[in-house]
């Protein structure tokens, strides 16, 4: 299925050719402008029989798109690990609302709580729903290889810091990717008010309609138990509140 994003040329049986101006992959609604019309038209991908410019139907409910980029990010990080960039880490955790998951790439020292922030190395599924790109000059639906090249061009100085060995983490990450991709991703966030720290790595689907994960139980990343134990000693404290907030300038909620 071709990606659907702002700028996608579509065909409507009553309006003809148009261009999508906004998209919400969570609900399946898009806004599009046709011809020289000033106003946009709101359309539903499930019922309005929209097509791509080449005539391929857009079937939102039959082939639900990824609502978050976490599995794509995992595949990219996996390839960079194989190329020797083993000090590249991916942190994923839910927003307080529970509707979306955030993501954060970081490098250098493997410190899950005090992670260095670099512009463009973090984001949210809430943004991805409306424009399914990661902001590195990548295109919607870009392949893993394309994402690797886009990320390397976007911040070569930052990526160079990951060109070091971390065999324990890269082996763990390879194991997790083998079990989860392409339909699932992991999350490292939980709320202690919901119960004790899970024994195994929590798994989340990246799109609607994916059956519940039934694969092998996966371990937490190397060094994580020590962090989890420290937080548990602090009482019934939310893992989310123990994490540094996203930088204000991006305005990610």
C-alpha positions as CSV (number, residue, x, y, z in Angstrom):
1,X,0.0,0.0,0.0
2,X,1.4,3.4,-1.0
3,X,1.8,5.9,1.8
4,X,-0.8,8.6,2.4
5,X,0.5,12.0,3.5
6,X,0.1,15.7,2.9
7,X,1.0,16.3,-0.8
8,X,-0.3,12.9,-2.0
9,X,-2.2,13.3,-5.3
10,X,-5.5,11.5,-5.2
11,X,-8.5,10.9,-7.4
12,X,-12.1,11.2,-6.3
13,X,-14.9,9.9,-8.5
14,X,-17.0,13.1,-8.2
15,X,-14.2,15.7,-7.8
16,X,-11.5,14.4,-10.0
17,X,-7.8,14.9,-9.1
18,X,-6.8,16.6,-5.9
19,X,-4.0,16.9,-3.4
20,X,-4.2,15.9,0.3
21,X,-3.5,18.8,2.6
22,X,-3.7,17.0,6.0
23,X,-4.2,13.4,7.1
24,X,-5.0,11.7,10.4
25,X,-3.9,8.1,10.3
26,X,-5.6,7.4,13.6
27,X,-9.1,8.0,12.4
28,X,-8.7,7.7,8.6
29,X,-9.9,11.2,7.8
30,X,-8.0,13.4,5.3
31,X,-8.5,16.9,4.0
32,X,-8.0,17.5,0.2
33,X,-8.2,20.4,-2.2
34,X,-9.5,19.8,-5.7
35,X,-8.8,22.0,-8.8
36,X,-8.9,25.7,-8.0
37,X,-11.2,25.4,-5.1
38,X,-10.2,27.5,-2.1
39,X,-11.8,25.3,0.6
40,X,-10.6,21.9,1.4
41,X,-12.9,18.9,1.5
42,X,-12.9,16.4,4.4
43,X,-13.0,12.8,3.3
44,X,-12.9,9.4,5.0
45,X,-10.5,6.8,3.6
46,X,-12.9,4.0,4.6
47,X,-16.0,5.2,2.7
48,X,-15.2,7.7,0.0
49,X,-13.5,5.4,-2.5
50,X,-10.4,7.5,-2.9
51,X,-7.6,6.4,-5.2
52,X,-4.0,7.3,-5.8
53,X,-3.2,9.2,-9.0
54,X,-2.4,5.9,-10.8
55,X,-5.7,4.4,-9.9
56,X,-4.6,2.2,-6.9
57,X,-7.4,2.2,-4.3
58,X,-6.7,3.6,-0.9
59,X,-8.0,1.1,1.6
60,X,-7.6,2.4,5.1
61,X,-9.5,-0.3,7.0
62,X,-8.3,-3.2,4.9
63,X,-4.6,-2.3,5.2
64,X,-4.3,-0.1,8.2
65,X,-1.2,2.1,8.1
66,X,1.4,2.4,10.8
67,X,0.1,4.9,13.4
68,X,3.6,5.3,14.9
69,X,7.1,4.9,13.5
70,X,8.6,2.8,16.2
71,X,8.9,-0.4,14.2
72,X,10.5,1.5,11.3
73,X,12.9,3.1,13.8
74,X,13.8,-0.3,15.3
75,X,14.7,-1.6,11.8
76,X,16.8,1.4,11.1
77,X,18.7,1.2,14.4
78,X,19.2,-2.5,13.8
79,X,20.9,-1.8,10.4
80,X,23.1,0.9,12.0
81,X,24.2,-1.6,14.8
82,X,25.2,-4.0,12.1
83,X,27.3,-1.3,10.5
84,X,29.2,-0.7,13.7
85,X,27.1,2.1,15.3
86,X,26.4,0.1,18.4
87,X,26.1,3.1,20.7
88,X,22.9,4.2,19.1
89,X,19.9,3.6,21.5
90,X,16.1,3.8,21.0
91,X,13.9,4.8,24.0
92,X,10.1,4.5,23.6
93,X,7.5,5.4,26.2
94,X,3.8,6.3,26.2
95,X,2.3,9.8,26.6
96,X,0.3,10.3,29.8
97,X,-2.9,10.0,27.8
98,X,-2.0,6.6,26.6
99,X,-3.1,7.4,23.0
100,X,0.4,7.7,21.5
101,X,4.0,6.7,22.1
102,X,7.0,8.9,22.1
103,X,10.4,7.9,20.8
104,X,13.9,9.2,21.4
105,X,17.2,8.2,19.8
106,X,20.3,9.0,21.7
107,X,24.0,8.0,21.7
108,X,27.1,8.2,23.9
109,X,26.8,6.7,27.3
110,X,24.0,4.2,27.7
111,X,22.1,6.0,30.5
112,X,18.3,5.4,30.1
113,X,17.2,8.2,32.4
114,X,19.7,11.0,31.7
115,X,19.7,10.8,27.9
116,X,21.2,13.6,25.8
117,X,18.8,15.4,23.5
118,X,19.7,16.4,20.0
119,X,17.3,18.3,17.7
120,X,15.4,15.9,15.4
121,X,16.3,12.8,17.4
122,X,12.9,12.6,19.1
123,X,9.2,12.7,18.3
124,X,5.7,11.4,19.0
125,X,3.2,9.3,17.3
126,X,0.8,12.2,17.7
127,X,2.9,14.1,15.0
128,X,3.4,11.0,12.9
129,X,-0.3,10.5,12.5
130,X,-0.7,13.8,10.6
131,X,2.6,13.6,8.6
132,X,4.2,10.2,8.5
133,X,7.8,11.3,8.2
134,X,10.6,11.5,10.8
135,X,11.9,14.9,9.8
136,X,15.2,14.1,8.4
137,X,14.3,14.8,4.8
138,X,12.8,11.4,4.5
139,X,9.7,10.6,2.4
140,X,6.5,8.8,3.7
141,X,7.0,5.1,3.4
142,X,10.8,5.4,3.0
143,X,12.6,2.0,3.2
144,X,14.9,1.1,6.0
145,X,17.9,1.8,3.8
146,X,16.5,5.2,2.9
147,X,16.0,6.1,6.5
148,X,19.6,5.1,7.4
149,X,20.9,7.4,4.6
150,X,18.5,10.3,5.6
151,X,19.5,10.0,9.2
152,X,23.2,10.0,8.4
153,X,22.9,13.0,6.2
154,X,20.7,14.8,8.8
155,X,23.2,14.7,11.7
156,X,26.5,13.1,10.7
157,X,28.3,14.5,13.7
158,X,25.8,13.1,16.1
159,X,25.7,9.7,14.5
160,X,29.5,9.5,14.5
161,X,29.3,9.4,18.3
162,X,27.6,6.0,18.1
163,X,30.5,4.4,16.1
164,X,31.6,2.4,19.2
165,X,31.0,-1.1,20.5
166,X,28.2,-2.1,22.9
167,X,28.0,-5.8,22.3
168,X,25.5,-6.5,25.2
169,X,23.0,-4.0,24.0
170,X,23.3,-4.7,20.3
171,X,22.8,-8.4,20.9
172,X,19.7,-7.6,23.0
173,X,18.4,-5.3,20.3
174,X,18.9,-7.9,17.6
175,X,16.9,-10.4,19.6
176,X,14.1,-8.0,20.2
177,X,13.9,-7.0,16.5
178,X,13.9,-10.6,15.4
179,X,10.9,-11.3,17.6
180,X,8.9,-8.1,17.1
181,X,9.3,-6.7,13.6
182,X,7.5,-5.7,11.5
183,X,4.2,-5.5,13.4
184,X,5.3,-4.8,17.0
185,X,7.6,-2.5,19.0
186,X,8.7,-2.3,22.6
187,X,8.1,0.3,25.2
188,X,10.3,1.1,28.2
189,X,7.7,3.2,30.1
190,X,5.2,2.1,32.6
191,X,3.3,3.5,35.6
192,X,3.9,1.9,39.0
193,X,0.4,2.9,40.0
194,X,-0.8,0.2,37.5
195,X,1.0,-2.5,39.3
196,X,4.5,-3.9,39.8
197,X,7.2,-3.5,37.2
198,X,6.5,-6.1,34.4
199,X,8.8,-9.1,34.5
200,X,9.3,-9.0,30.7
201,X,9.6,-6.3,28.1
202,X,6.2,-4.7,27.3
203,X,5.2,-5.0,23.6
204,X,2.9,-2.8,21.6
205,X,1.4,-3.2,18.1
206,X,2.2,-0.4,15.6
207,X,-1.1,-0.5,13.7
208,X,-4.7,-1.3,14.3
209,X,-5.9,-4.9,13.6
210,X,-2.7,-6.6,14.7
211,X,-3.4,-9.6,16.9
212,X,-2.1,-9.6,20.5
213,X,1.6,-10.4,20.7
214,X,2.1,-14.2,21.1
215,X,5.9,-14.5,20.6
216,X,8.6,-15.3,23.2
217,X,8.9,-13.3,26.4
218,X,11.7,-10.7,25.9
219,X,14.1,-9.4,28.5
220,X,14.6,-5.8,29.5
221,X,17.7,-4.1,28.0
222,X,21.0,-4.6,29.7
223,X,21.3,-2.6,32.9
224,X,17.5,-1.9,33.1
225,X,16.8,-4.0,36.2
226,X,19.0,-1.8,38.3
227,X,17.2,1.3,37.1
228,X,13.8,-0.3,37.7
229,X,14.7,-1.4,41.2
230,X,15.9,2.2,42.1
231,X,12.5,3.6,40.9
232,X,10.6,1.0,42.9
233,X,12.4,1.9,46.1
234,X,11.2,5.5,45.6
235,X,7.6,4.2,46.1
236,X,4.6,4.2,43.8
237,X,6.2,6.8,41.5
238,X,5.3,7.0,37.9
239,X,8.0,5.9,35.5
240,X,6.8,8.7,33.2
241,X,7.4,11.4,35.9
242,X,10.9,10.0,36.5
243,X,11.9,10.9,32.9
244,X,13.1,14.3,31.6
245,X,10.5,16.2,29.6
246,X,10.8,16.7,25.9
247,X,12.5,20.0,25.0
248,X,10.1,22.9,25.0
249,X,11.1,24.3,21.6
250,X,9.6,21.4,19.7
251,X,6.3,21.7,21.5
252,X,5.8,17.9,21.6
253,X,2.9,17.1,23.9
